[in-house]
Amino acid sequence: MANLILLNKPFNVLSQFTDDNGRDTLKTYLPNHPGFHSAGRLDYDSEGLLVLTNDGRLQHSISDPKHKLEKTYWAQVEGEISDDALNELRRGLVLKDGKTRPAKAMRIDEPAIWPRNPPIRERKAIPTSWVELTISEGRNRQVRRMTAAVGFPTLRLIRAAIGDWRIEDIAPGEYQLKTVTVPEEPAPKTQNKKPQQGRRSQGADRKNGETSSKKKQKSPPRSHHTKKAQPKKGQRGRK
């Protein structure tokens, strides 16, 4: 069993416990939980669910991209996001660090969430819309780069879920403490080694020797042909 913290990280808070530049950190919200570390990161200017644990194996299984644990985000974007843009997100986009995996993307109504402090900068002439994106990667600022690539820059970003863990009923700066079972690591696969050529066991050699000798015993004896004696020179048979 391992302990897990589900924190609703506020805007402009680092996903770590210390900072040399005096910025707000997790220590403000989790002052009495030594030994906990974040399983994956959430950008300084993003909000929402951050998972922390005191178990290294659980931290690895949550944060390692090879496990493909889905993460769901709510993004407020500039402009009314189009169906074409949503389809591009679903197919996968080519970013500077390669093509993204296909994402789950859908237009949503503004979620029932807390106001951001400070609020986003909105332009009166340009409306905003909300999109829900579910991805299974963890690239740097990936969601922001994806929405910008399809022409709709992100103005506000909230992580709503990691796997089955959700941000619901957790206010900004508050957390829930849970106890979970740590998944077992699969046993490494063993490969059957092929026997090296030119090397045989003594038993195999002995067996082959016995087989060869048996074959020799069973083989029929060779027939010997006798040559007729040739008459010596000067001797001829009488008529």
N, C-alpha and C positions, 0 to 999 in steps of 0.2 A: 504494500500500500504506500501511496505517496500523497503529499499535501499539494494542493493547487489553489492559487489565488486568481480570481477573475476580477480584474480592475478596469473601471471605466476611466481611461486616461484622459485628462482634460487637454484642451488646446494649449500649445506652447509649453509642454512638459517633456523632458528627455526620458527615454526608456532605459534609464540607468540610475544608480543611486548617488553618483558623485559627478561634479562638473567643475572644472577649473575656472570657468568664465562666469560663475554665479547664476547660471540659469536654473529654473525650477526643475527638480528631479523627483524620482519616485520616493525618495526618503521623506518628502513632505507628506505623502499619503500612506506610506508603509513604514513608519519609524520603528516598529517593534517586530519586524520579521527578518532577522538576519538569516543568511543562508539561502534566501530565495533569489532566483535569477529569471529574467524574462526568457520565454521560449519564443524566439523570433522578436522582431523589432516593430515599432510603430513610429513613424516619423514625428519629429518635434512639432510640426504644424498640422498633424492629423489627430483625430480624436477616436475614442471608442475602446473596444475590447483589447486588453493586453493580458496575456496569460503568463503567470509566473509559477515556478515550482522549485522545490528543494531536492528534486531527484534528477540526476544527470541523464538517466536513460529516458525518462519521460520528456525531459527538455529536448533531447535529440529527436525523439519520435514525432514531436510536435513541429519542430523548426526545420528539420532536414527536408529539402524539396523532393527527395527521392520517394518519400512516403506519400506525396501528393495530397496532403490534407487540405481540404478546400477552405478558403477564406472569403467571406462575403463582405462587400463594402457598399455603402450608400454614398454616392457622389453627387453633389450639387454642381451642375455644369453651366457654363455661360451659353445661352441660346436654348432653343427647343430642339432637343436631340432627335435626329431623324431615324427612320427605319433603316436607311442605307448605312448609317453610322453604327447602329446596333448590329447589323449583319456583319459588318467588318470586324467588330469586336468578337463576335461569335466564331468567325473563321480563324482568327489569329492575325496579328499584325507584325510587320517587319520593323523592329526598332534597331537602334544602333548596336545593341548587344545581341541581335538575332531575333528570330521569329518567336512570338509568344505562343503558348498553347491556346487552343480555342477556349473562350470564356463563355460563361452563362451571362447574358446581358438582357435586361428588360427595363422598360420605362416604368417608373412608379410615381405615385403621388408623394408629396412632401411628407416624410415620416413624422410621427408624433414624438419629437425630440426636444431637448433643452435648447435654449438660445445660446449662441456662441458669444464668448466674451474675449476679444472684441468681435463685433459682427463683421460679416464679409463686406467687401466693397462692391456694391451693386451699381450698375449703370441704368438709369431710368429708361433709356431708349432700347436696351437689350434685355429681354426676359431671361429667366433661368429655369432649369428643369432638373429633375432628379432621375438617376439611373442606378439600378442595383447590378453590381458586377460580382461574379463569383469566379475566382481564379485558384489555381493549384500551384502557383509559383511564388517566389519571394524575391523578385528582383528589386533593385533600388528604385523607389518612387515609381513603381510599375503602373499603378492605376492612373496616376496623373499623366504619365507619358502616353498611356493608351488613349485616354480621352482627348488629349491634345492632338494626337496623331490623326484622329478622325474629325478634327475641327471643332471640338467642344472642350475648352480648357476647364479643369476642375477648380472650383472656387472654395468648396468645403468638402472634406473627406472624413467619413466615419466608418470605422470597422465595426460591423454589426455582429459577426459570428466567426468562430474558428471551429470547424467541424460541427459538433452538436452543441458547443458552448455558445451562448448568445448574451448580448448586452442588455436584454430586456430586464426591467425592474432594478437596474443598477444605475444610480445617479452619478453624474460626473464627480470624480474624486473618491468615490466609494467603491467597496469591493465585497466579494463573497469568498469564503474559505470553504473548500471542498476536499474530500478524501477520495482518491481514485485508485484503481488497480493498475499497476504498471504492466504494459504489454510485454510478453516474453519475446526475446529476440529469436528469430528462426535459426536453427542449427545450420552451420555451413555445410554445403553439399560436398560429399567426398567423391573423388574421381577414381575410377578403377584404372590402375596402371597396367599397361600392356607389358607382357614379358619381353625382356630385351633379347634381340636376336643373337644367336651364337652362344647363348648360355642355357644349359639344360641342367635339370636336377639329376643327381646320381640315379635316383629311382627311374627317371625317364630313360637315361642311358642304358641302365640295366635291363629295363623292359624291352627297349629297342634291340639290345643285343640278343635277348632270349628269342625275340620274334625272328631276328635274322637267322639264328642258328636253326630254329624250327623250319624256316623256309628252306635252308640248305638240306636238312634231313629229308624233307618231303620231295625235293626235286629229283626227277628220275635219273638213274646213272647214265653217263654218256656211253654210246655204242662205239666200240673200237673196230675199225675196218682193217683186215689183214691184207697186205699186198702180196700178190703172187711173185714167187721167186723168178728172177730173170735168168735165162741161161747164160753161162759164161761164154766169153768170146772163144771162138774156135770149136765150141760144142754145138752141134745141131742134132736135132732129133732124126733118127733114121726113119726113112720111108718104108 
